[in-house]
């Protein structure tokens, strides 16, 4: 896939916004830390922009903020997903989504046409942080998928309103777009093998969730898009993990 297509898909990724009603307070500590850090990071980016400078994501205090937002260890330490996770978990991933857009779209010119030069520059400079963000988002969204299915299963028939059904279906569709965009932007366009491996591993580890959660037509689309994987995924380990991910999707009847 050409780099222009990668960058255009990246725009689709950064525009994806998932919402869900607040249902529980579990995970409040991790959410509070992430939300406070996201606010502080925005203040930092806004301040840098006013000076006409570029964000330095390697500064210790800035890296600490991003560590709270994209806290993979905290996410991994959570107990098995429950239906009541949806509220706080969606708030956390929304904060993470908004944060990564701040640096991956930094300096992009407004307008109908995407600023490919800005996207390319940011992907090059902030590739390490972007890979961590995508690993977090894939794993966080997988947990949301499990919690969402549990929540839906607990609803009485009369509670399964059209609005709720459309929201749940939209989440499933958006997940497929997110996965495809992540593969193209974070793996094919990764500057470092380690970054490609980080994102591919997240897909590998959550493959069973996505195999059952994606809608049949979207699952087929993902499989088709990854069919020529050996031609464009540069890292052998990332290719192997993506092949494992694809095999799980293909195994669904």
C-alpha positions in Angstrom: 0.0 0.0 0.0 1.4 3.5 -0.9 2.2 5.9 2.0 -0.6 8.2 0.9 -3.1 5.5 1.5 -1.6 4.8 4.9 -1.9 8.5 5.8 -5.5 8.7 4.6 -6.4 5.7 6.6 -4.7 7.3 9.6 -7.1 10.2 9.3 -10.0 7.8 9.5 -8.5 6.3 12.7 -8.1 9.6 14.4 -11.7 10.6 13.6 -13.2 7.5 15.1 -14.9 8.4 18.4 -16.8 5.8 20.4 -19.3 6.7 23.1 -21.3 4.7 25.6 -23.4 5.5 28.6 -21.7 5.6 32.0 -22.7 2.4 33.8 -20.1 1.8 36.6 -17.4 3.3 38.7 -14.9 0.4 38.6 -11.5 1.5 37.5 -12.0 5.0 38.7 -8.5 5.4 39.9 -6.9 4.5 36.6 -9.5 6.6 34.7 -8.9 9.6 37.0 -5.2 9.4 36.5 -5.6 9.1 32.7 -8.1 11.9 32.5 -6.0 14.3 34.5 -3.0 13.5 32.5 -4.9 14.0 29.2 -5.9 17.5 30.4 -2.4 18.4 31.4 -1.0 17.1 28.1 -3.5 19.2 26.1 -2.4 22.3 28.1 1.2 21.4 27.2 0.5 21.0 23.5 -1.5 24.2 23.4 1.3 26.1 25.0 3.9 24.7 22.6 1.6 25.6 19.6 1.3 29.2 20.8 5.1 29.5 20.8 5.3 28.0 17.3 7.3 25.1 18.5 6.8 21.3 18.3 5.9 19.1 21.3 8.8 17.1 22.8 7.2 13.8 23.8 10.5 12.5 25.2 10.6 15.1 28.0 10.4 13.2 31.3 7.3 15.1 32.5 5.5 14.7 29.2 6.4 11.1 28.9 5.0 10.6 32.4 1.7 12.1 31.3 1.5 9.8 28.3 2.4 6.9 30.5 -0.7 7.5 32.7 -3.0 7.9 29.6 -1.7 4.8 27.7 -1.1 2.7 30.8 -0.8 -0.8 29.4 0.3 -2.3 32.7 -2.8 -0.9 34.5 -5.0 -2.2 31.8 -3.5 -5.6 31.9 -3.8 -5.8 35.7 -7.6 -5.3 35.6 -9.8 -8.3 36.4 -11.9 -10.0 33.7 -14.2 -7.6 31.9 -17.7 -7.1 33.3 -20.8 -5.3 31.8 -20.4 -2.6 34.3 -16.9 -1.7 32.9 -18.4 0.2 29.9 -18.8 3.6 31.4 -15.3 4.2 32.9 -13.6 2.2 30.2 -15.1 4.2 27.4 -14.1 7.4 29.2 -10.5 6.1 29.4 -10.2 5.2 25.8 -11.9 8.4 24.7 -9.2 10.3 26.7 -6.5 8.2 25.0 -8.0 8.7 21.6 -8.2 12.5 22.0 -4.6 12.6 23.3 -3.0 10.7 20.4 -4.8 12.9 17.9 -3.1 15.9 19.5 0.3 14.7 18.5 -0.4 12.7 15.4 -2.3 15.6 13.8 -0.1 18.4 15.3 0.4 21.2 12.9 -1.9 19.9 10.3 -3.5 22.6 8.2 -7.3 22.9 8.5 -9.4 22.2 5.4 -11.2 19.5 3.5 -8.0 18.0 2.1 -5.8 16.0 4.6 -2.4 17.5 5.4 -0.3 14.5 4.4 3.0 16.3 5.0 2.1 17.0 8.6 0.9 13.5 9.1 4.1 12.0 7.6 6.2 14.3 9.8 4.4 13.4 12.9 4.3 9.7 12.2 8.1 9.9 11.8 8.8 11.9 14.9 6.2 10.4 17.2 6.2 6.9 15.9 7.2 5.4 19.3 4.4 7.1 21.1 1.9 6.3 18.4 2.7 2.6 18.6 2.1 2.6 22.4 -1.1 4.5 21.9 -2.4 2.0 19.3 -1.4 -1.0 21.4 -3.4 0.6 24.3 -6.4 1.4 22.1 -6.6 -2.1 20.6 -6.4 -3.7 24.0 -8.8 -1.2 25.6 -11.3 -1.6 22.8 -11.1 -5.4 23.0 -12.1 -5.1 26.7 -14.9 -2.8 25.7 -16.1 -5.3 23.2 -16.3 -8.0 25.8 -18.0 -5.7 28.3 -20.4 -4.5 25.6 -21.4 -8.0 24.7 -22.0 -8.8 28.4 -24.0 -5.6 28.8 -26.2 -6.4 25.8 -26.8 -10.0 27.0 -28.1 -8.7 30.3 -30.6 -6.4 28.8 -34.3 -7.4 28.8 -35.9 -7.5 25.3 -37.8 -4.3 26.0 -34.5 -2.6 26.9 -32.9 -3.4 23.6 -34.0 -0.1 22.0 -33.3 0.9 18.5 -30.8 3.6 19.7 -28.9 1.0 21.8 -28.9 -1.5 19.0 -27.6 1.1 16.5 -24.9 2.2 19.0 -23.7 -1.3 19.6 -23.7 -2.1 15.8 -21.8 1.2 15.2 -19.2 0.2 17.8 -18.7 -3.2 16.0 -18.3 -1.5 12.6 -15.9 1.2 14.0 -13.8 -1.5 15.5 -13.1 -3.0 12.1 -12.2 0.4 10.7 -9.9 1.0 13.6 -8.1 -2.4 13.2 -7.6 -2.0 9.5 -6.3 1.6 9.9 -4.0 0.6 12.7 -2.5 -2.2 10.7 -1.8 0.0 7.7 -0.5 3.1 9.6 1.2 1.6 12.6 2.7 -1.6 11.1 3.3 -0.9 7.4 4.4 2.6 8.1 6.3 1.9 11.2 9.8 3.3 11.2 11.0 0.8 13.7 10.4 -3.0 13.8 9.8 -2.7 17.6 6.8 -0.5 17.0 5.3 -2.8 14.3 5.7 -5.7 16.7 4.1 -3.8 19.6 0.9 -3.2 17.6 0.8 -6.6 15.9 1.2 -8.3 19.3 -1.9 -6.3 20.6 -3.9 -7.7 17.7 -2.6 -11.2 18.2 -3.4 -11.1 21.9 -7.0 -9.9 21.3 -7.7 -12.0 18.3 -10.4 -14.2 19.9 -12.3 -11.1 20.9 -12.3 -9.6 17.4 -13.0 -12.9 15.8 -16.4 -13.1 17.5 -17.1 -9.4 17.8 -16.6 -8.1 14.3 -19.7 -8.3 12.0 -19.4 -11.0 9.3 -19.0 -8.6 6.4 -16.4 -6.6 8.4 -14.5 -9.7 9.4 -14.4 -10.7 5.7 -13.1 -7.3 4.8 -10.3 -7.4 7.4 -9.3 -10.9 6.1 -9.3 -9.7 2.5 -7.2 -6.6 3.4 -4.6 -8.7 5.1 -4.5 -11.3 2.4 -1.3 -9.8 0.8 0.4 -9.3 4.2 3.8 -10.8 3.2 4.1 -8.1 0.5 3.9 -5.1 2.7 4.5 -5.9 6.3 8.2 -5.4 6.6 8.9 -7.1 9.9 8.8 -10.9 10.1 7.7 -11.1 13.7 4.9 -8.6 13.1 3.8 -10.6 10.0 3.7 -13.8 12.1 1.5 -12.1 14.7 -0.8 -10.7 12.1 -1.1 -14.1 10.4 -2.1 -15.6 13.8 -4.7 -12.8 14.1 -6.0 -13.4 10.6 -6.2 -17.2 11.1 -8.5 -16.6 14.2 -10.8 -14.5 12.0 -10.8 -17.2 9.3 -11.7 -19.9 11.8 -15.1 -18.3 12.6 -17.9 -20.1 10.7 
